[in-house]
Amino acid sequence: MHNIKELKIWNKAIDLAVKIYKVSAEFPSDERFGLISQTRRSAVSIPSNISEGAGRNTSGEFKQFLGIANGSSYELQTQIVIAKKLGFIDTVICDEVLDNIDELQKMNYNLQKSLNN
């Protein structure tokens, strides 16, 4: 079992989820049940799965939940690109969010790799 408050990846994932809530608040209101909801669910899924895995009994279980979190990060990445193409977010914010997602994906990969050892 890991202390999630001390996991850098979990803290960065929390920060990303907060950022996504703020960014998606600027999307058109008719996207409330579409892209707003979907991006928020994907963003919240990342730290949620990291924390659920950290609370499991084995490294293998933790790794499985990190894989789910990674899948959610790719889902979020896709949704942010779609939001950009629809003109819901500008290039600077899009690039910043995509950089944050990329950093999380790299951290996730390295953490999974370390759990193999």
Steps between C-alpha positions, in 0.01 A plus 500: 500500500630846408433841654335680208568844647871429449461376141613774263296348215182510709555866594566596137188309393293690758638830367413394145142412599457842662640667188260302279204610711604863455572467128179311425295761686571723200351251251157584355216416739341269245803272552401447865398140433756447227861607497489679837375191678729264311820699553425541869429130547822406320703751701358383834551137402878545484572584867210280610651191341847588626365523854294183470804309377719646774255365755515145367705223656744412222720676248322310225165645603652848523646459152161394363337818630787711367420348160138609534613850603726510195209407276298785649788739430496403133124543493539848651774583251263418214217706649726803543608479135134482396417801719783693334381407151149615594641833620409445865857560623785701357833361386699616803267335753469190282878462478540554874239236583644255247848552650359424845337183368820395326696548823248285690520227237879490531481492879244221481719296267802541728301411810363187332852408393628543856227270631635223275833506684 
